[in-house]
Amino acid sequence: MHSLQVSTLRLLADIISTAVGKMEAAYERDGHLLPSLDTPFDPADSAESLRREPDVAAAIMDILAAAAQISVTVRDPSRTMVQTALAFNISSCLRVASELNVVEIIRDAPSQASHVKEIAALASVDSNLLGEILKLLATHHIFREVSPNVFANNRISSVLDKGKALIDLLTSSRDERFTGTSGFAAWVEYMTNDIFRSATCLMDAISTLQDGIVPFNLAFGTTEPLYYWMELPENAATREHFGLAMQGTVAGGDPESLFHGFDWGSLGPGSIVVDVGGGNGHSSLTIAQRYPELHVMVQDLAHTVEEARKYWHTHFVDHANRGMVEFQAHDFFTLQPVKNADIFLLRIIAHNWPDLRAIEILKHLRSAALPTTRLVIMDEIVPIAGGRTFENADIPGSAQLFAQEPLLPNWGTASAEVYLFDIVVGIDTIECILCGGVERTLDDFKELLDQAGWEMVRVHHGDRTRYSQLVAVPKV
Ligand SMILES: C[S@@+](CC[C@H](N)C(=O)[O-])C[C@H]1O[C@@H](n2cnc3c(N)ncnc32)[C@H](O)[C@@H]1O
């Protein structure tokens, strides 16, 4: 038994060693250095794009999975448990750092490093507590403590940079801080504040078993479903914050992600793309910027679609002036008014709804579809985790890769995001907590589409920084 454990450790160490060798070879071949953890992230650095090369991406997955597995194998389990139980403090401290603009304060300091007293003075908070917060984050490689109580940005903290002048951030209202940003900090703050609050009510909602009441309702004291609650006039600031946060879901992953999948260039001039539940329409806007001959219709609930109109007029006024974009208040649980769509785009919509409701949305799209209409779904696909066999090989692109033993088949915590978001959509939006997980496996999607009259014809797997894309056509 003991020697078996030791040989498992050796296998894990070998996986790391082999993967590091592959990375070394790729970086050497291209004449790049691996970007340092100690310096701010530069998305324009060509060394960064190397991480997306299939061999390097696979090596990274192996390193993440094996390093995590080796750590929990060798550690006293009660220490692992305590640290995991207290992990919420990391979320909480991250929110503080973002709301107080710590990254931007350090960025604009003369030597790009600041004593916590200087940071606290600019942020108008107590320096002792802030120091503890930053030390916890630095211990998790978020910021770097360059000398006692002096902090610098590093690769991880720098991605929170809102990219605005510090003076603007310090003088603007809380609600205006994200305006004009990529939305990534808005997304992080939405997760560490709104979603965090809902998460604290998970146990209460599960034990109460009230139909239609999810943790979000208990946390925010409302019986309205999340998106209808956001439509209320008093929640305009949250709605705007959420719209920017959704934009941040693209900015924080691979900005090119929308183009890794369905070939938008294959659509002819004037093709109609309906962005169903499009939020502020940032995804269809990015697609239209690259393919300006596409005619876009952004649909969402009434107030959200007005945010979309503002967003497009700020970021792509030319398309709006050419009459190539329309904004339509539309509830996707009602008849779809666009009957001549080339594409119905559903980005991170299906995961918000339990099967019966998702089928309703898909059926409305099916009823409005022409024989040539295609449905493009962008969402997470939950990998098969309980084995290493895959059965849907008949659909192009669908095959799932599995990690080598002794890693978990789904690469364990290297794939954690999809499981974390499964809980997020459960606590925020499903209408009945007993309806089951809403992030779906490929089989779940196939079944869902089938029941709504669609046939899945192509799968483009994401790579944990991108949503997967599924293409479906009307079933005849
Ligand atoms: C997770 S967000 C995704 C937004 C956008 N597709 C994106 O990728 O950023 C879900 C969107 O669904 C919209 N939504 C929720 N319920 C809706 C309904 N009944 N009809 C239309 N849109 C709805 C919300 O307002 C929100 O914009």
The ligand as an SDF file (V2000), in Angstrom:
LIG
                    3D

 27 29  0  0  0  0  0  0  0  0999 V2000
  -25.9820   35.0070  -18.7130 C   0  0  0  0  0  0  0  0  0  0  0  0
  -26.6450   36.3780  -19.5390 S   0  0  0  0  0  0  0  0  0  0  0  0
  -25.9740   36.1550  -21.1530 C   0  0  0  0  0  0  0  0  0  0  0  0
  -26.0220   37.4140  -21.9660 C   0  0  0  0  0  0  0  0  0  0  0  0
  -25.3400   37.3130  -23.3340 C   0  0  0  0  0  0  0  0  0  0  0  0
  -25.9130   36.2760  -24.1700 N   0  0  0  0  0  0  0  0  0  0  0  0
  -23.8390   37.1030  -23.1620 C   0  0  0  0  0  0  0  0  0  0  0  0
  -23.2900   36.1760  -23.7230 O   0  0  0  0  0  0  0  0  0  0  0  0
  -23.2290   37.9080  -22.4670 O   0  0  0  0  0  0  0  0  0  0  0  0
  -28.3400   35.9180  -19.7370 C   0  0  0  0  0  0  0  0  0  0  0  0
  -29.1770   36.9380  -20.4910 C   0  0  0  0  0  0  0  0  0  0  0  0
  -30.5100   36.3870  -20.6600 O   0  0  0  0  0  0  0  0  0  0  0  0
  -31.4220   37.4520  -20.5580 C   0  0  0  0  0  0  0  0  0  0  0  0
  -32.7690   36.9170  -20.2290 N   0  0  0  0  0  0  0  0  0  0  0  0
  -33.1450   36.3090  -19.0890 C   0  0  0  0  0  0  0  0  0  0  0  0
  -34.4340   35.9410  -19.1520 N   0  0  0  0  0  0  0  0  0  0  0  0
  -34.8720   36.3460  -20.3890 C   0  0  0  0  0  0  0  0  0  0  0  0
  -36.1170   36.2240  -21.0650 C   0  0  0  0  0  0  0  0  0  0  0  0
  -37.1600   35.6390  -20.4940 N   0  0  0  0  0  0  0  0  0  0  0  0
  -36.1950   36.7030  -22.3280 N   0  0  0  0  0  0  0  0  0  0  0  0
  -35.1200   37.3010  -22.9210 C   0  0  0  0  0  0  0  0  0  0  0  0
  -33.9080   37.4340  -22.3260 N   0  0  0  0  0  0  0  0  0  0  0  0
  -33.7980   36.9620  -21.0680 C   0  0  0  0  0  0  0  0  0  0  0  0
  -30.8440   38.2960  -19.4360 C   0  0  0  0  0  0  0  0  0  0  0  0
  -31.3930   39.5960  -19.4110 O   0  0  0  0  0  0  0  0  0  0  0  0
  -29.3560   38.2550  -19.7640 C   0  0  0  0  0  0  0  0  0  0  0  0
  -28.9960   39.3150  -20.6160 O   0  0  0  0  0  0  0  0  0  0  0  0
  1  2  1  0
  2  3  1  0
  2 10  1  0
  3  4  1  0
  4  5  1  0
  5  6  1  0
  5  7  1  0
  7  8  2  0
  7  9  1  0
 10 11  1  0
 11 12  1  0
 11 26  1  0
 12 13  1  0
 13 14  1  0
 13 24  1  0
 14 15  1  0
 14 23  1  0
 15 16  2  0
 16 17  1  0
 17 18  1  0
 17 23  2  0
 18 19  1  0
 18 20  2  0
 20 21  1  0
 21 22  2  0
 22 23  1  0
 24 25  1  0
 24 26  1  0
 26 27  1  0
M  CHG  2   2   1   9  -1
M  END
$$$$
